[in-house]
Amino acid sequence: MGAFPAVLALLLLPLLTYSRYQPTWESIDSRPLPGWYDQAKFGIFIHWGVFSVPSFGSEWFWYYWQKQKQPAYVDFMQKNYPPDFKYQDFASSFTAEFFNAKEWTDILASSGAKYIVLTTKHHEGFTLWGSKVSWNWNAVDVGPKRDLVDEIASAVRAQGDMRLGLYHSLFEWFNPLFELDAANLFTTNFFPTSKSLPELYELVVKYKPEVLWSDGDGDAPAKYWNSTGFLAWLYNDSPVRDTVVTNDRWGQGSICTHGGYYTCSDRYQPGHLLKHKWENCMTIDTKSWGYRRNAALKDYLSTEQLVGTLVETVSCGGNLLMNIGPTHDGRIAPIFEERLRQMGQWLKVNGEGIYNTTAWRAQNDSVTPHLWYTYRPQEKTVFAVLLQWPDKGSVVLTEPVAVAGVTKVELLGFGVLQWQAMKPSGLLVALPSLSVSQMPCQWAWTLKLTGAT
């Protein structure tokens, strides 16, 4: 009896070994994407760091000022700061005195988002937690003197309806070790082994994010970053191995090619269905991901535009990651709060056509413009989202095939509508005559078709 379990273990060892992900892209890419991510559809990106102090131009402030020496940034510094002022001097003003993680989480949750992604470290290298390998260039040693990542992580988990995601930049513009490796054409790896990889392990073990959003490969290959080795550990042995999802920014050439889901580019909107799960990361302020004090109203996308972006993204099989930039003192500016809360108001009425849906056989209508489809196969329900309310009292849905006596059409937030079949296919839906105050929502309207194919 004693020998049998040992023999059985030896027989099972190859299977156990095979079930583990290997540090190769072929193996890493074979991992199924955890289902929660596709069902969630909508998340909030948060760009916050030392760049929030000058809050001028872009979150790339340091690079544009010191590396590219763009005139607007050089002039800004010459007019407002002494000649010997360094970028590092901004860190003491990154105070976060008004930051309240619970208040943030309440606002973020009101948007209807199912996950957040917080920038724990951008390309400037400043970490929002007390990183052991970022001495005196982190939010615990300088500025707030607080572990901002921990406060947000704890508040998100206490809220209960959203999942935690963390953004991490692989490279740092001016880190001497990275510059040395770059000068050596990345034949040395001083920077990833002593800085970037230790940070990634620390973030995962300490905060247990369910989205790990990598960025900034610095034109270095994945081999230099040991990306496949890290991801094999993440999927095999990390505390979030069963639920974590990752993107595709793990080294030069990996974007839109390798990883859990594809981002392909910032503000990516293909307009058609992709074979691989993807995400549209975009920002409400069209000119910056970080907060800008000098932003004009015209620079911000309207709620109507944001809802349209969400609908088109989900219809084409993607998730929307919508970015806000908090202030250096820890506030979510009123214009961002308004956009977030209005997205939530829309989703309260129309969320049935967004959450837990899949892409349908048609994404948009071939005849009626500004009309996008989603699908719930488990309920055999098609959703048709009108981004514009038709001037006439009806709308043509060309793609669905309806069945008389079986198909039912509802306007979400209103009720059942009348319809008639068209030849050779499609249906004409009669829309109610409603005043603005009677409309179920302000921006886009969802028709729910049950019993249609």
C-alpha positions as a Markdown table, in Angstrom:
| # | Residue | x | y | z |
|---|---|---|---|---|
| 1 | Met | 0.0 | 0.0 | 0.0 |
| 2 | Gly | 2.8 | 2.4 | 0.8 |
| 3 | Ala | 4.5 | 2.0 | -2.6 |
| 4 | Phe | 1.3 | 2.6 | -4.6 |
| 5 | Pro | 1.0 | 6.4 | -3.9 |
| 6 | Ala | 4.6 | 6.9 | -4.7 |
| 7 | Val | 4.2 | 5.1 | -8.1 |
| 8 | Leu | 1.0 | 7.0 | -8.8 |
| 9 | Ala | 2.9 | 10.3 | -8.0 |
| 10 | Leu | 5.6 | 9.4 | -10.5 |
| 11 | Leu | 3.0 | 8.6 | -13.2 |
| 12 | Leu | 1.2 | 11.9 | -12.6 |
| 13 | Leu | 4.4 | 14.0 | -12.5 |
| 14 | Pro | 4.5 | 14.6 | -16.3 |
| 15 | Leu | 0.9 | 15.7 | -16.2 |
| 16 | Leu | 1.5 | 18.1 | -13.3 |
| 17 | Thr | 4.6 | 19.4 | -15.0 |
| 18 | Tyr | 2.7 | 19.9 | -18.3 |
| 19 | Ser | -0.1 | 21.8 | -16.6 |
| 20 | Arg | 2.3 | 24.5 | -15.5 |
| 21 | Tyr | 2.9 | 27.4 | -17.8 |
| 22 | Gln | 6.4 | 27.5 | -19.2 |
| 23 | Pro | 8.5 | 30.7 | -19.7 |
| 24 | Thr | 7.7 | 30.8 | -23.4 |
| 25 | Trp | 5.2 | 32.9 | -25.3 |
| 26 | Glu | 3.6 | 29.8 | -26.8 |
| 27 | Ser | 2.9 | 28.6 | -23.3 |
| 28 | Ile | 2.0 | 32.0 | -21.8 |
| 29 | Asp | -0.4 | 32.8 | -24.6 |
| 30 | Ser | -2.2 | 29.4 | -24.2 |
| 31 | Arg | -3.6 | 30.5 | -20.8 |
| 32 | Pro | -7.4 | 31.1 | -21.0 |
| 33 | Leu | -8.4 | 34.6 | -20.1 |
| 34 | Pro | -10.3 | 34.5 | -16.7 |
| 35 | Gly | -14.0 | 35.0 | -17.5 |
| 36 | Trp | -14.6 | 37.9 | -15.1 |
| 37 | Tyr | -12.6 | 40.3 | -17.3 |
| 38 | Asp | -14.7 | 39.8 | -20.5 |
| 39 | Gln | -17.9 | 40.1 | -18.5 |
| 40 | Ala | -16.8 | 43.3 | -16.7 |
| 41 | Lys | -16.5 | 45.5 | -19.9 |
| 42 | Phe | -15.7 | 48.8 | -18.2 |
| 43 | Gly | -12.9 | 50.0 | -16.1 |
| 44 | Ile | -11.3 | 53.2 | -14.9 |
| 45 | Phe | -7.7 | 54.1 | -15.4 |
| 46 | Ile | -6.0 | 56.5 | -12.9 |
| 47 | His | -2.9 | 58.4 | -13.8 |
| 48 | Trp | -1.4 | 60.0 | -10.7 |
| 49 | Gly | 2.2 | 60.8 | -9.7 |
| 50 | Val | 4.8 | 63.6 | -9.4 |
| 51 | Phe | 3.7 | 64.8 | -12.9 |
| 52 | Ser | 0.4 | 65.8 | -11.2 |
| 53 | Val | 2.3 | 68.7 | -9.5 |
| 54 | Pro | 3.3 | 70.8 | -12.5 |
| 55 | Ser | 0.1 | 69.5 | -14.1 |
| 56 | Phe | 1.1 | 71.2 | -17.3 |
| 57 | Gly | 1.1 | 69.8 | -20.8 |
| 58 | Ser | 1.3 | 66.0 | -20.2 |
| 59 | Glu | 2.3 | 63.3 | -17.7 |
| 60 | Trp | 5.4 | 63.1 | -19.9 |
| 61 | Phe | 6.4 | 66.5 | -18.4 |
| 62 | Trp | 9.9 | 65.5 | -17.3 |
| 63 | Tyr | 10.8 | 63.9 | -20.6 |
| 64 | Tyr | 9.5 | 66.8 | -22.7 |
| 65 | Trp | 11.2 | 69.4 | -20.5 |
| 66 | Gln | 14.6 | 67.7 | -20.0 |
| 67 | Lys | 15.1 | 65.3 | -22.9 |
| 68 | Gln | 13.3 | 66.9 | -25.8 |
| 69 | Lys | 13.5 | 70.4 | -24.4 |
| 70 | Gln | 10.2 | 71.3 | -26.0 |
| 71 | Pro | 9.8 | 75.1 | -25.9 |
| 72 | Ala | 6.4 | 75.2 | -24.2 |
| 73 | Tyr | 7.8 | 73.2 | -21.2 |
| 74 | Val | 11.1 | 75.1 | -21.1 |
| 75 | Asp | 9.3 | 78.4 | -21.1 |
| 76 | Phe | 6.9 | 77.2 | -18.4 |
| 77 | Met | 9.8 | 76.3 | -16.1 |
| 78 | Gln | 11.8 | 79.5 | -16.8 |
| 79 | Lys | 8.8 | 81.7 | -16.0 |
| 80 | Asn | 7.7 | 79.9 | -12.9 |
| 81 | Tyr | 10.7 | 78.2 | -11.2 |
| 82 | Pro | 14.3 | 79.2 | -10.3 |
| 83 | Pro | 17.1 | 78.1 | -12.6 |
| 84 | Asp | 18.4 | 75.4 | -10.4 |
| 85 | Phe | 15.0 | 73.7 | -9.9 |
| 86 | Lys | 15.0 | 70.0 | -10.7 |
| 87 | Tyr | 12.1 | 67.7 | -11.5 |
| 88 | Gln | 12.8 | 65.8 | -8.3 |
| 89 | Asp | 11.9 | 69.0 | -6.4 |
| 90 | Phe | 8.3 | 68.6 | -7.5 |
| 91 | Ala | 8.0 | 65.5 | -5.3 |
| 92 | Ser | 7.7 | 67.3 | -2.0 |
| 93 | Ser | 4.7 | 69.1 | -3.4 |
| 94 | Phe | 3.0 | 65.9 | -4.3 |
| 95 | Thr | 1.1 | 66.1 | -1.0 |
| 96 | Ala | -2.2 | 64.3 | -1.4 |
| 97 | Glu | -3.6 | 66.2 | 1.6 |
| 98 | Phe | -7.2 | 65.9 | 0.3 |
| 99 | Phe | -6.8 | 62.3 | -0.8 |
| 100 | Asn | -9.5 | 60.0 | 0.7 |
| 101 | Ala | -9.5 | 56.5 | -0.7 |
| 102 | Lys | -13.1 | 55.8 | 0.3 |
| 103 | Glu | -14.3 | 59.0 | -1.3 |
| 104 | Trp | -12.4 | 58.0 | -4.5 |
| 105 | Thr | -13.8 | 54.5 | -4.5 |
| 106 | Asp | -17.4 | 55.8 | -4.0 |
| 107 | Ile | -17.0 | 58.1 | -7.0 |
| 108 | Leu | -15.3 | 55.4 | -9.1 |
| 109 | Ala | -18.0 | 52.8 | -8.2 |
| 110 | Ser | -20.7 | 55.3 | -9.1 |
| 111 | Ser | -19.5 | 55.1 | -12.8 |
| 112 | Gly | -20.6 | 51.5 | -13.1 |
| 113 | Ala | -16.9 | 50.4 | -13.7 |
| 114 | Lys | -16.1 | 46.9 | -12.6 |
| 115 | Tyr | -12.4 | 47.4 | -12.2 |
| 116 | Ile | -9.8 | 50.1 | -11.8 |
| 117 | Val | -6.2 | 50.4 | -12.9 |
| 118 | Leu | -4.0 | 52.7 | -10.8 |
| 119 | Thr | -0.6 | 53.9 | -12.0 |
| 120 | Thr | 1.7 | 52.6 | -9.3 |
| 121 | Lys | 4.8 | 53.9 | -11.2 |
| 122 | His | 4.9 | 55.8 | -14.4 |
| 123 | His | 8.0 | 56.4 | -16.6 |
| 124 | Glu | 9.3 | 59.0 | -14.1 |
| 125 | Gly | 10.1 | 56.1 | -11.7 |
| 126 | Phe | 8.3 | 57.5 | -8.6 |
| 127 | Thr | 6.4 | 54.7 | -6.9 |
| 128 | Leu | 3.1 | 55.3 | -5.1 |
| 129 | Trp | 4.0 | 52.7 | -2.5 |
| 130 | Gly | 7.2 | 52.4 | -0.3 |
| 131 | Ser | 9.1 | 50.4 | -2.9 |
| 132 | Lys | 12.2 | 48.7 | -1.4 |
| 133 | Val | 14.1 | 49.4 | -4.6 |
| 134 | Ser | 13.0 | 53.0 | -5.1 |
| 135 | Trp | 14.7 | 54.6 | -2.1 |
| 136 | Asn | 13.7 | 58.2 | -1.4 |
| 137 | Trp | 11.7 | 58.3 | -4.7 |
| 138 | Asn | 8.4 | 57.0 | -3.5 |
| 139 | Ala | 5.2 | 58.3 | -1.8 |
| 140 | Val | 6.2 | 56.9 | 1.6 |
| 141 | Asp | 9.6 | 58.6 | 1.8 |
| 142 | Val | 8.6 | 61.8 | 0.0 |
| 143 | Gly | 5.5 | 63.9 | -0.4 |
| 144 | Pro | 2.4 | 62.3 | 1.0 |
| 145 | Lys | 4.4 | 60.0 | 3.4 |
| 146 | Arg | 1.7 | 57.4 | 2.8 |
| 147 | Asp | 1.3 | 54.1 | 1.0 |
| 148 | Leu | -1.2 | 55.3 | -1.6 |
| 149 | Val | -1.5 | 51.9 | -3.3 |
| 150 | Asp | -2.4 | 50.2 | -0.1 |
| 151 | Glu | -5.0 | 52.8 | 0.8 |
| 152 | Ile | -6.7 | 52.4 | -2.6 |
| 153 | Ala | -6.4 | 48.7 | -2.7 |
| 154 | Ser | -8.0 | 48.4 | 0.8 |
| 155 | Ala | -10.8 | 50.8 | -0.2 |
| 156 | Val | -11.6 | 49.0 | -3.4 |
| 157 | Arg | -11.8 | 45.6 | -1.7 |
| 158 | Ala | -14.0 | 47.1 | 1.1 |
| 159 | Gln | -16.3 | 48.5 | -1.6 |
| 160 | Gly | -16.8 | 45.0 | -3.0 |
| 161 | Asp | -18.1 | 45.7 | -6.5 |
| 162 | Met | -14.9 | 46.4 | -8.3 |
| 163 | Arg | -11.6 | 44.6 | -8.8 |
| 164 | Leu | -8.2 | 46.1 | -8.3 |
| 165 | Gly | -5.8 | 46.6 | -11.2 |
| 166 | Leu | -2.3 | 48.1 | -11.0 |
| 167 | Tyr | -0.3 | 49.8 | -13.8 |
| 168 | His | 3.5 | 49.5 | -13.8 |
| 169 | Ser | 6.0 | 51.0 | -16.2 |
| 170 | Leu | 8.9 | 48.7 | -17.0 |
| 171 | Phe | 11.4 | 51.3 | -17.8 |
| 172 | Glu | 12.3 | 54.7 | -16.4 |
| 173 | Trp | 13.4 | 57.6 | -18.5 |
| 174 | Phe | 16.4 | 58.8 | -16.5 |
| 175 | Asn | 17.4 | 55.8 | -14.4 |
| 176 | Pro | 21.2 | 55.4 | -14.7 |
| 177 | Leu | 21.0 | 51.6 | -14.7 |
| 178 | Phe | 18.5 | 51.6 | -17.6 |
| 179 | Glu | 20.6 | 54.1 | -19.5 |
| 180 | Leu | 23.6 | 51.8 | -19.0 |
| 181 | Asp | 21.7 | 48.8 | -20.3 |
| 182 | Ala | 20.5 | 50.8 | -23.3 |
| 183 | Ala | 24.0 | 51.9 | -24.0 |
| 184 | Asn | 25.0 | 48.2 | -24.0 |
| 185 | Leu | 22.2 | 47.5 | -26.5 |
| 186 | Phe | 20.4 | 45.5 | -23.7 |
| 187 | Thr | 23.1 | 42.9 | -23.6 |
| 188 | Thr | 23.2 | 43.6 | -19.8 |
| 189 | Asn | 20.2 | 43.6 | -17.6 |
| 190 | Phe | 21.2 | 45.6 | -14.5 |
| 191 | Phe | 18.0 | 47.6 | -14.4 |
| 192 | Pro | 15.3 | 44.8 | -14.6 |
| 193 | Thr | 17.0 | 42.5 | -12.2 |
| 194 | Ser | 17.6 | 45.2 | -9.6 |
| 195 | Lys | 14.6 | 47.5 | -10.1 |
| 196 | Ser | 11.8 | 46.6 | -12.4 |
| 197 | Leu | 11.3 | 42.9 | -11.6 |
| 198 | Pro | 11.6 | 43.3 | -7.8 |
| 199 | Glu | 8.9 | 45.9 | -8.1 |
| 200 | Leu | 6.6 | 43.7 | -10.0 |
| 201 | Tyr | 7.0 | 40.8 | -7.6 |
| 202 | Glu | 6.4 | 43.1 | -4.7 |
| 203 | Leu | 3.2 | 44.6 | -6.2 |
| 204 | Val | 1.7 | 41.2 | -6.8 |
| 205 | Val | 2.6 | 39.6 | -3.5 |
| 206 | Lys | 1.7 | 42.7 | -1.4 |
| 207 | Tyr | -1.4 | 44.0 | -3.1 |
| 208 | Lys | -2.7 | 41.0 | -5.1 |
| 209 | Pro | -4.0 | 42.9 | -8.2 |
| 210 | Glu | -6.4 | 41.1 | -10.6 |
| 211 | Val | -5.3 | 43.3 | -13.5 |
| 212 | Leu | -1.5 | 43.8 | -14.1 |
| 213 | Trp | -1.2 | 46.6 | -16.7 |
| 214 | Ser | 2.4 | 46.7 | -18.0 |
| 215 | Asp | 3.7 | 49.5 | -20.1 |
| 216 | Gly | 6.9 | 51.3 | -21.2 |
| 217 | Asp | 9.2 | 48.7 | -22.7 |
| 218 | Gly | 11.8 | 51.3 | -23.5 |
| 219 | Asp | 12.5 | 49.7 | -26.9 |
| 220 | Ala | 13.9 | 46.7 | -25.1 |
| 221 | Pro | 12.9 | 43.1 | -26.0 |
| 222 | Ala | 10.9 | 40.9 | -23.7 |
| 223 | Lys | 14.0 | 38.7 | -23.1 |
| 224 | Tyr | 15.7 | 41.7 | -21.5 |
| 225 | Trp | 12.7 | 42.2 | -19.1 |
| 226 | Asn | 12.4 | 38.4 | -18.5 |
| 227 | Ser | 8.7 | 38.9 | -19.2 |
| 228 | Thr | 7.9 | 35.3 | -19.9 |
| 229 | Gly | 9.7 | 34.1 | -16.8 |
| 230 | Phe | 7.8 | 36.6 | -14.6 |
| 231 | Leu | 4.5 | 35.8 | -16.3 |
| 232 | Ala | 5.0 | 32.0 | -15.8 |
| 233 | Trp | 5.5 | 32.7 | -12.1 |
| 234 | Leu | 2.4 | 35.0 | -12.1 |
| 235 | Tyr | 0.2 | 32.3 | -13.7 |
| 236 | Asn | 1.7 | 29.3 | -11.8 |
| 237 | Asp | 2.6 | 30.4 | -8.3 |
| 238 | Ser | 1.4 | 33.9 | -7.5 |
| 239 | Pro | -1.4 | 34.6 | -5.0 |
| 240 | Val | -3.6 | 35.8 | -8.0 |
| 241 | Arg | -2.7 | 33.0 | -10.4 |
| 242 | Asp | -6.3 | 32.0 | -11.0 |
| 243 | Thr | -7.9 | 35.4 | -11.6 |
| 244 | Val | -5.2 | 37.8 | -12.8 |
| 245 | Val | -5.3 | 39.2 | -16.3 |
| 246 | Thr | -2.5 | 40.9 | -18.1 |
| 247 | Asn | -2.1 | 43.1 | -21.2 |
| 248 | Asp | 0.3 | 42.9 | -24.1 |
| 249 | Arg | 3.1 | 45.4 | -23.2 |
| 250 | Trp | 5.9 | 43.2 | -22.1 |
| 251 | Gly | 8.7 | 44.1 | -24.4 |
| 252 | Gln | 9.4 | 45.4 | -27.9 |
| 253 | Gly | 7.2 | 43.5 | -30.4 |
| 254 | Ser | 4.8 | 42.0 | -27.9 |
| 255 | Ile | 2.1 | 44.6 | -28.2 |
| 256 | Cys | -0.9 | 43.3 | -30.0 |
| 257 | Thr | 0.9 | 40.0 | -30.3 |
| 258 | His | 1.4 | 38.4 | -26.9 |
| 259 | Gly | -0.4 | 38.6 | -23.5 |
| 260 | Gly | -3.7 | 38.1 | -21.9 |
| 261 | Tyr | -5.5 | 40.8 | -23.8 |
| 262 | Tyr | -4.4 | 43.3 | -26.5 |
| 263 | Thr | -4.2 | 47.1 | -26.2 |
| 264 | Cys | -2.4 | 47.5 | -29.6 |
| 265 | Ser | -2.2 | 51.3 | -29.1 |
| 266 | Asp | -3.5 | 54.1 | -26.9 |
| 267 | Arg | -7.1 | 55.0 | -27.7 |
| 268 | Tyr | -7.4 | 51.8 | -29.8 |
| 269 | Gln | -10.8 | 51.5 | -31.6 |
| 270 | Pro | -10.7 | 49.0 | -34.5 |
| 271 | Gly | -14.3 | 49.5 | -35.4 |
| 272 | His | -14.7 | 45.7 | -36.1 |
| 273 | Leu | -14.6 | 42.4 | -34.2 |
| 274 | Leu | -11.2 | 41.1 | -33.4 |
| 275 | Lys | -10.3 | 37.4 | -32.8 |
| 276 | His | -8.5 | 38.1 | -29.6 |
| 277 | Lys | -9.8 | 39.9 | -26.5 |
| 278 | Trp | -8.8 | 43.6 | -26.5 |
| 279 | Glu | -9.1 | 46.8 | -24.5 |
| 280 | Asn | -9.5 | 50.4 | -25.5 |
| 281 | Cys | -7.6 | 52.5 | -23.1 |
| 282 | Met | -8.5 | 56.1 | -23.6 |
| 283 | Thr | -8.7 | 59.3 | -21.6 |
| 284 | Ile | -11.4 | 61.9 | -20.9 |
| 285 | Asp | -8.9 | 64.7 | -21.3 |
| 286 | Thr | -8.0 | 64.2 | -25.0 |
| 287 | Lys | -4.6 | 65.8 | -24.6 |
| 288 | Ser | -3.2 | 64.2 | -21.4 |
| 289 | Trp | -3.5 | 61.2 | -19.2 |
| 290 | Gly | -2.4 | 63.2 | -16.1 |
| 291 | Tyr | -4.2 | 66.2 | -14.7 |
| 292 | Arg | -3.7 | 69.5 | -16.5 |
| 293 | Arg | -4.5 | 72.8 | -14.8 |
| 294 | Asn | -4.6 | 74.6 | -18.1 |
| 295 | Ala | -7.1 | 72.2 | -19.8 |
| 296 | Ala | -10.0 | 73.9 | -21.6 |
| 297 | Leu | -13.5 | 72.5 | -21.6 |
| 298 | Lys | -13.3 | 71.6 | -25.2 |
| 299 | Asp | -10.4 | 69.2 | -24.4 |
| 300 | Tyr | -12.7 | 66.9 | -22.4 |
| 301 | Leu | -14.9 | 64.3 | -24.1 |
| 302 | Ser | -18.6 | 64.7 | -23.4 |
| 303 | Thr | -20.6 | 62.0 | -21.7 |
| 304 | Glu | -22.4 | 61.4 | -25.0 |
| 305 | Gln | -19.0 | 60.7 | -26.7 |
| 306 | Leu | -17.9 | 58.5 | -23.8 |
| 307 | Val | -21.1 | 56.4 | -23.9 |
| 308 | Gly | -20.7 | 56.0 | -27.7 |
| 309 | Thr | -17.1 | 54.9 | -27.2 |
| 310 | Leu | -18.2 | 52.3 | -24.6 |
| 311 | Val | -21.0 | 51.0 | -26.8 |
| 312 | Glu | -18.8 | 50.6 | -29.9 |
| 313 | Thr | -16.0 | 49.1 | -27.9 |
| 314 | Val | -18.2 | 46.4 | -26.3 |
| 315 | Ser | -20.0 | 45.7 | -29.6 |
| 316 | Cys | -16.6 | 44.9 | -31.2 |
| 317 | Gly | -15.6 | 42.6 | -28.3 |
| 318 | Gly | -13.4 | 45.0 | -26.3 |
| 319 | Asn | -13.3 | 46.4 | -22.8 |
| 320 | Leu | -13.2 | 50.2 | -22.2 |
| 321 | Leu | -10.6 | 51.5 | -19.8 |
| 322 | Met | -11.5 | 55.2 | -19.3 |
| 323 | Asn | -8.8 | 57.4 | -17.7 |
| 324 | Ile | -9.0 | 60.2 | -15.2 |
| 325 | Gly | -6.1 | 62.3 | -13.8 |
| 326 | Pro | -6.4 | 63.3 | -10.1 |
| 327 | Thr | -4.8 | 66.5 | -8.7 |
| 328 | His | -1.5 | 66.6 | -6.8 |
| 329 | Asp | -3.4 | 67.2 | -3.6 |
| 330 | Gly | -5.6 | 64.1 | -4.1 |
| 331 | Arg | -8.8 | 65.3 | -5.6 |
| 332 | Ile | -10.9 | 64.0 | -8.5 |
| 333 | Ala | -11.8 | 67.2 | -10.2 |
| 334 | Pro | -15.5 | 68.0 | -10.6 |
| 335 | Ile | -15.5 | 67.5 | -14.4 |
| 336 | Phe | -14.1 | 64.0 | -14.0 |
| 337 | Glu | -16.5 | 63.2 | -11.2 |
| 338 | Glu | -19.4 | 64.4 | -13.4 |
| 339 | Arg | -18.4 | 62.2 | -16.3 |
| 340 | Leu | -18.0 | 59.2 | -14.0 |
| 341 | Arg | -21.4 | 59.6 | -12.3 |
| 342 | Gln | -23.1 | 60.2 | -15.6 |
| 343 | Met | -21.6 | 57.0 | -17.1 |
| 344 | Gly | -23.1 | 55.2 | -14.1 |
| 345 | Gln | -26.5 | 56.8 | -14.6 |
| 346 | Trp | -26.5 | 55.5 | -18.2 |
| 347 | Leu | -25.4 | 52.1 | -17.2 |
| 348 | Lys | -28.1 | 51.8 | -14.5 |
| 349 | Val | -30.6 | 51.9 | -17.4 |
| 350 | Asn | -28.6 | 50.2 | -20.1 |
| 351 | Gly | -26.1 | 48.0 | -18.3 |
| 352 | Glu | -28.1 | 44.8 | -19.3 |
| 353 | Gly | -26.9 | 45.4 | -22.8 |
| 354 | Ile | -23.3 | 45.9 | -21.8 |
| 355 | Tyr | -22.3 | 43.7 | -18.8 |
| 356 | Asn | -21.9 | 39.9 | -19.4 |
| 357 | Thr | -22.6 | 40.3 | -23.1 |
| 358 | Thr | -20.6 | 39.0 | -26.1 |
| 359 | Ala | -20.1 | 40.3 | -29.6 |
| 360 | Trp | -22.9 | 39.3 | -31.9 |
| 361 | Arg | -22.7 | 38.1 | -35.5 |
| 362 | Ala | -23.1 | 41.8 | -36.6 |
| 363 | Gln | -21.5 | 44.7 | -34.8 |
| 364 | Asn | -23.2 | 47.6 | -36.4 |
| 365 | Asp | -26.3 | 47.9 | -38.6 |
| 366 | Ser | -25.7 | 47.8 | -42.4 |
| 367 | Val | -28.4 | 50.4 | -43.0 |
| 368 | Thr | -29.2 | 52.4 | -39.9 |
| 369 | Pro | -26.2 | 54.5 | -38.8 |
| 370 | His | -25.0 | 54.9 | -35.2 |
| 371 | Leu | -26.6 | 51.6 | -34.2 |
| 372 | Trp | -24.5 | 48.9 | -32.5 |
| 373 | Tyr | -25.3 | 45.3 | -31.4 |
| 374 | Thr | -24.4 | 43.2 | -28.4 |
| 375 | Tyr | -25.6 | 39.7 | -27.5 |
| 376 | Arg | -26.4 | 37.5 | -24.5 |
| 377 | Pro | -26.3 | 33.9 | -25.9 |
| 378 | Gln | -27.4 | 32.3 | -22.6 |
| 379 | Glu | -30.7 | 34.3 | -22.8 |
| 380 | Lys | -30.8 | 34.4 | -26.6 |
| 381 | Thr | -31.2 | 38.1 | -26.4 |
| 382 | Val | -29.9 | 40.7 | -28.9 |
| 383 | Phe | -29.4 | 44.3 | -27.8 |
| 384 | Ala | -29.5 | 47.2 | -30.3 |
| 385 | Val | -28.0 | 50.4 | -29.0 |
| 386 | Leu | -29.1 | 53.7 | -30.8 |
| 387 | Leu | -26.4 | 56.4 | -30.3 |
| 388 | Gln | -28.8 | 58.8 | -31.9 |
| 389 | Trp | -32.6 | 59.0 | -31.4 |
| 390 | Pro | -34.2 | 58.9 | -34.9 |
| 391 | Asp | -36.1 | 62.0 | -36.0 |
| 392 | Lys | -39.0 | 59.9 | -37.3 |
| 393 | Gly | -41.0 | 57.8 | -34.9 |
| 394 | Ser | -39.4 | 54.4 | -35.9 |
| 395 | Val | -36.1 | 52.7 | -36.5 |
| 396 | Val | -35.1 | 50.0 | -38.9 |
| 397 | Leu | -33.1 | 47.1 | -37.5 |
| 398 | Thr | -31.7 | 45.3 | -40.6 |
| 399 | Glu | -29.7 | 42.6 | -39.0 |
| 400 | Pro | -32.0 | 40.7 | -36.6 |
| 401 | Val | -34.3 | 37.9 | -37.8 |
| 402 | Ala | -37.6 | 38.2 | -35.9 |
| 403 | Val | -40.3 | 35.7 | -35.4 |
| 404 | Ala | -44.0 | 36.8 | -35.3 |
| 405 | Gly | -45.6 | 35.9 | -32.1 |
| 406 | Val | -42.3 | 35.1 | -30.4 |
| 407 | Thr | -40.0 | 38.1 | -30.7 |
| 408 | Lys | -40.5 | 40.9 | -28.1 |
| 409 | Val | -38.9 | 44.3 | -28.4 |
| 410 | Glu | -38.4 | 46.5 | -25.3 |
| 411 | Leu | -36.8 | 49.9 | -24.8 |
| 412 | Leu | -34.7 | 49.5 | -21.6 |
| 413 | Gly | -36.0 | 51.9 | -18.9 |
| 414 | Phe | -39.4 | 52.3 | -20.7 |
| 415 | Gly | -41.2 | 49.1 | -21.7 |
| 416 | Val | -42.5 | 47.0 | -24.6 |
| 417 | Leu | -42.6 | 48.4 | -28.2 |
| 418 | Gln | -44.5 | 47.5 | -31.3 |
| 419 | Trp | -42.7 | 46.2 | -34.3 |
| 420 | Gln | -43.4 | 44.7 | -37.7 |
| 421 | Ala | -41.3 | 42.4 | -39.9 |
| 422 | Met | -39.6 | 43.6 | -43.0 |
| 423 | Lys | -38.7 | 41.6 | -46.1 |
| 424 | Pro | -36.4 | 39.8 | -46.7 |
| 425 | Ser | -35.3 | 40.3 | -43.1 |
| 426 | Gly | -35.1 | 42.8 | -40.3 |
| 427 | Leu | -37.8 | 44.7 | -38.4 |
| 428 | Leu | -39.3 | 48.1 | -38.1 |
| 429 | Val | -39.7 | 49.2 | -34.5 |
| 430 | Ala | -42.1 | 51.9 | -33.6 |
| 431 | Leu | -40.6 | 54.3 | -31.1 |
| 432 | Pro | -42.6 | 56.2 | -28.4 |
| 433 | Ser | -43.1 | 59.9 | -28.6 |
| 434 | Leu | -41.4 | 61.1 | -25.5 |
| 435 | Ser | -40.4 | 64.5 | -24.1 |
| 436 | Val | -36.8 | 65.0 | -22.9 |
| 437 | Ser | -38.0 | 64.5 | -19.3 |
| 438 | Gln | -39.7 | 61.2 | -20.2 |
| 439 | Met | -36.7 | 59.7 | -21.9 |
| 440 | Pro | -35.3 | 56.7 | -19.9 |
| 441 | Cys | -31.8 | 58.2 | -20.3 |
| 442 | Gln | -30.1 | 61.2 | -21.9 |
| 443 | Trp | -27.6 | 59.9 | -24.4 |
| 444 | Ala | -28.0 | 56.4 | -26.0 |
| 445 | Trp | -31.0 | 54.1 | -26.0 |
| 446 | Thr | -31.1 | 50.3 | -25.9 |
| 447 | Leu | -33.6 | 48.0 | -27.6 |
| 448 | Lys | -33.8 | 44.5 | -26.1 |
| 449 | Leu | -34.9 | 41.8 | -28.5 |
| 450 | Thr | -35.9 | 38.5 | -27.1 |
| 451 | Gly | -36.8 | 35.6 | -29.4 |
| 452 | Ala | -34.8 | 37.0 | -32.3 |
| 453 | Thr | -31.7 | 35.6 | -34.0 |
